[in-house]
Amino acid sequence: MSEQQQFDVAIIGGGMVGATLARALAHTRLRVALIEPQPQETAPSDTLFDLRVSAITRASQRMFETLGVWEGMVARRVSPFREMHVWEAQGKEIHFDSADLSEPYLGHIIENSVITASLYDGIAQQANLHCVFGRRGRELVQTQNGWQLQLDNGAMLEATLLVGADGSRSWLRQQVNIAVRGWDYDHAAVVTYVKTEKPHQATAWQRFVNKGPLAFLPLSDGYSSIVWSTQPDNAKRLCELSSAEFAQELTLAFAARLGNVEEVGPRAMYPLRFLMADQYVKEGIALVGDAAHTMHPLAGQGVNLGLLDAAALAEVLHAAVKARRSIASLQTLRRYERWRRSENLNMLVMVDQIQRLFGNEQPGLRWLRTTGMGIVGRMPIVKDEIIEHAMGNRGDLPALARGIG
Ligand SMILES: Cc1cc2nc3c(=O)[nH]c(=O)nc-3n(C[C@H](O)[C@H](O)[C@H](O)COP(=O)(O)OP(=O)(O)OC[C@H]3O[C@@H](n4cnc5c(N)ncnc54)[C@H](O)[C@@H]3O)c2cc1C
């Protein structure tokens, strides 16, 4: 980058959400910079699968298709799931089947590295996008026309609008003093991949055990990705077990639903938190994805909501450009905030309630969830509505998520 470059939009953070926003702003008149501290070319992984995967909804898939990046994901590796089984230790179970909705599948499990690599395919050829890898912001100064951002190598850039897509602990959010509400769940997710004795049947499985939800998500070649939420001490202990000991505990916790766990990949753990930014926007600032909201992964919705943020913000900015309005004014940005904040809040609160209901062993709550699961399981209309939400088909969807480019 030369001494000082001028942009309309600078996106801070090039993870799944930031890179999607950049793609959604390609082909516009806007000059866009994307700043990501990780190098673009990551060293080839020595694990069979990325330990981090995401359940991608049909709405997110439509978005990726419209942006022309879905093919790259399919060419790399995606795993569709047709069914979902959710049950609790007491035995009540809900089964969702794509066939009931006349759909070929409910969604896909995709490795996070596959998503970002596909979003970056050909990004350098987009004339209006400028990517800066291996750098992060050091200092931020508000000017008359927007912002002056100094990177950690001393390079300077100017931008009219800054977008924080830099995750739950957002640097940009802190720089501009946007307050957050939230708490640690006192839970961490242990993640790995495993091979099981029985095939996963292209099904996403989730068992609520008393220490938290345990998910087996289908990958290719008969492997499953594991997300096991539990107290941090227990998570640490699980990560330190030998592969054989871990396989045995996992088989037990999952009630051997897929037979014995026969092979275990490396393990990692991630602390889980709930977070909601008080504001998504300020004059010249917008937050998207985990920088604006972070939730428990039990419903597999976090990144899907972030992708909808990216699509909605891109749509609002397009409209402002067409109408010759400022892209950075509060009037423009509040349209984005009004649109996404309430939609996200509904999902955040619902997921938080489910987490509390299932993470509590009080007899009254145990009765409530057992009864609730029994009732939902017998009510096809309620079940269909839940699954339509889980597939991302409900709410005020941006055009990209409706398949309109
Ligand atoms: C165990 C687990 C399982 C999950 N499973 C699912 C799932 O199945 N489905 C789902 O929808 N969601 C899931 N989620 C949630 C999902 O991972 C997050 O919502 C998603 O990663 C958010 O994407 P993001 O791009 O907003 O933020 P991040 O993924 O956190 O990316 C932020 C980016 O910003 C960069 N960055 C950080 N600091 C700076 C800085 N100072 N300057 C510039 N850049 C910076 C980082 O390098 C990174 O690339 C899961 C979460 C966990 C923990």
The ligand as an SDF file (V2000), in Angstrom:
LIG
                    3D

 53 58  0  0  0  0  0  0  0  0999 V2000
  -17.3450  -24.0280   18.9490 C   0  0  0  0  0  0  0  0  0  0  0  0
  -18.1550  -23.1130   18.0940 C   0  0  0  0  0  0  0  0  0  0  0  0
  -18.9970  -23.6400   17.1350 C   0  0  0  0  0  0  0  0  0  0  0  0
  -19.7580  -22.8040   16.3170 C   0  0  0  0  0  0  0  0  0  0  0  0
  -20.5980  -23.3530   15.3940 N   0  0  0  0  0  0  0  0  0  0  0  0
  -21.3640  -22.5450   14.6330 C   0  0  0  0  0  0  0  0  0  0  0  0
  -22.2580  -23.0910   13.6600 C   0  0  0  0  0  0  0  0  0  0  0  0
  -22.3660  -24.3070   13.4980 O   0  0  0  0  0  0  0  0  0  0  0  0
  -23.0050  -22.2380   12.9160 N   0  0  0  0  0  0  0  0  0  0  0  0
  -22.9320  -20.8810   13.0830 C   0  0  0  0  0  0  0  0  0  0  0  0
  -23.6680  -20.1380   12.4140 O   0  0  0  0  0  0  0  0  0  0  0  0
  -22.0780  -20.3330   13.9890 N   0  0  0  0  0  0  0  0  0  0  0  0
  -21.2940  -21.1270   14.7520 C   0  0  0  0  0  0  0  0  0  0  0  0
  -20.4370  -20.5790   15.6580 N   0  0  0  0  0  0  0  0  0  0  0  0
  -20.2850  -19.1160   15.7390 C   0  0  0  0  0  0  0  0  0  0  0  0
  -19.3280  -18.6130   14.6410 C   0  0  0  0  0  0  0  0  0  0  0  0
  -18.0830  -19.2810   14.7140 O   0  0  0  0  0  0  0  0  0  0  0  0
  -19.1150  -17.1100   14.7710 C   0  0  0  0  0  0  0  0  0  0  0  0
  -20.3800  -16.4820   14.8140 O   0  0  0  0  0  0  0  0  0  0  0  0
  -18.3160  -16.5910   13.5700 C   0  0  0  0  0  0  0  0  0  0  0  0
  -16.9970  -17.0670   13.5980 O   0  0  0  0  0  0  0  0  0  0  0  0
  -18.3010  -15.0700   13.5460 C   0  0  0  0  0  0  0  0  0  0  0  0
  -17.6550  -14.6350   12.3800 O   0  0  0  0  0  0  0  0  0  0  0  0
  -16.9910  -13.1880   12.3230 P   0  0  0  0  0  0  0  0  0  0  0  0
  -16.3540  -13.0940   10.9630 O   0  0  0  0  0  0  0  0  0  0  0  0
  -17.9920  -12.1680   12.7420 O   0  0  0  0  0  0  0  0  0  0  0  0
  -15.9010  -13.1970   13.4690 O   0  0  0  0  0  0  0  0  0  0  0  0
  -14.5920  -14.0980   13.6220 P   0  0  0  0  0  0  0  0  0  0  0  0
  -14.8040  -15.4360   13.0370 O   0  0  0  0  0  0  0  0  0  0  0  0
  -14.1880  -13.9850   15.0380 O   0  0  0  0  0  0  0  0  0  0  0  0
  -13.5410  -13.3540   12.6880 O   0  0  0  0  0  0  0  0  0  0  0  0
  -12.9860  -12.1180   13.0740 C   0  0  0  0  0  0  0  0  0  0  0  0
  -11.8330  -11.7920   12.1400 C   0  0  0  0  0  0  0  0  0  0  0  0
  -11.2740  -10.5470   12.5440 O   0  0  0  0  0  0  0  0  0  0  0  0
   -9.8800  -10.6560   12.6170 C   0  0  0  0  0  0  0  0  0  0  0  0
   -9.4160   -9.7120   13.6430 N   0  0  0  0  0  0  0  0  0  0  0  0
   -9.3440   -9.8770   14.9770 C   0  0  0  0  0  0  0  0  0  0  0  0
   -8.8460   -8.7600   15.5520 N   0  0  0  0  0  0  0  0  0  0  0  0
   -8.6000   -7.8830   14.5540 C   0  0  0  0  0  0  0  0  0  0  0  0
   -8.0980   -6.5440   14.5070 C   0  0  0  0  0  0  0  0  0  0  0  0
   -7.6920   -5.9040   15.6030 N   0  0  0  0  0  0  0  0  0  0  0  0
   -8.0030   -5.9330   13.2930 N   0  0  0  0  0  0  0  0  0  0  0  0
   -8.3900   -6.5570   12.1620 C   0  0  0  0  0  0  0  0  0  0  0  0
   -8.8780   -7.8190   12.1790 N   0  0  0  0  0  0  0  0  0  0  0  0
   -8.9860   -8.4740   13.3420 C   0  0  0  0  0  0  0  0  0  0  0  0
   -9.5990  -12.1200   12.9750 C   0  0  0  0  0  0  0  0  0  0  0  0
   -8.2960  -12.5180   12.5310 O   0  0  0  0  0  0  0  0  0  0  0  0
  -10.7130  -12.8290   12.2050 C   0  0  0  0  0  0  0  0  0  0  0  0
  -10.3130  -13.1790   10.8910 O   0  0  0  0  0  0  0  0  0  0  0  0
  -19.6740  -21.3990   16.4850 C   0  0  0  0  0  0  0  0  0  0  0  0
  -18.8370  -20.8480   17.4690 C   0  0  0  0  0  0  0  0  0  0  0  0
  -18.0770  -21.7060   18.2680 C   0  0  0  0  0  0  0  0  0  0  0  0
  -17.1770  -21.0990   19.3200 C   0  0  0  0  0  0  0  0  0  0  0  0
  1  2  1  0
  2  3  1  0
  2 52  2  0
  3  4  2  0
  4  5  1  0
  4 50  1  0
  5  6  2  0
  6  7  1  0
  6 13  1  0
  7  8  2  0
  7  9  1  0
  9 10  1  0
 10 11  2  0
 10 12  1  0
 12 13  2  0
 13 14  1  0
 14 15  1  0
 14 50  1  0
 15 16  1  0
 16 17  1  0
 16 18  1  0
 18 19  1  0
 18 20  1  0
 20 21  1  0
 20 22  1  0
 22 23  1  0
 23 24  1  0
 24 25  2  0
 24 26  1  0
 24 27  1  0
 27 28  1  0
 28 29  2  0
 28 30  1  0
 28 31  1  0
 31 32  1  0
 32 33  1  0
 33 34  1  0
 33 48  1  0
 34 35  1  0
 35 36  1  0
 35 46  1  0
 36 37  1  0
 36 45  1  0
 37 38  2  0
 38 39  1  0
 39 40  1  0
 39 45  2  0
 40 41  1  0
 40 42  2  0
 42 43  1  0
 43 44  2  0
 44 45  1  0
 46 47  1  0
 46 48  1  0
 48 49  1  0
 50 51  2  0
 51 52  1  0
 52 53  1  0
M  END
$$$$
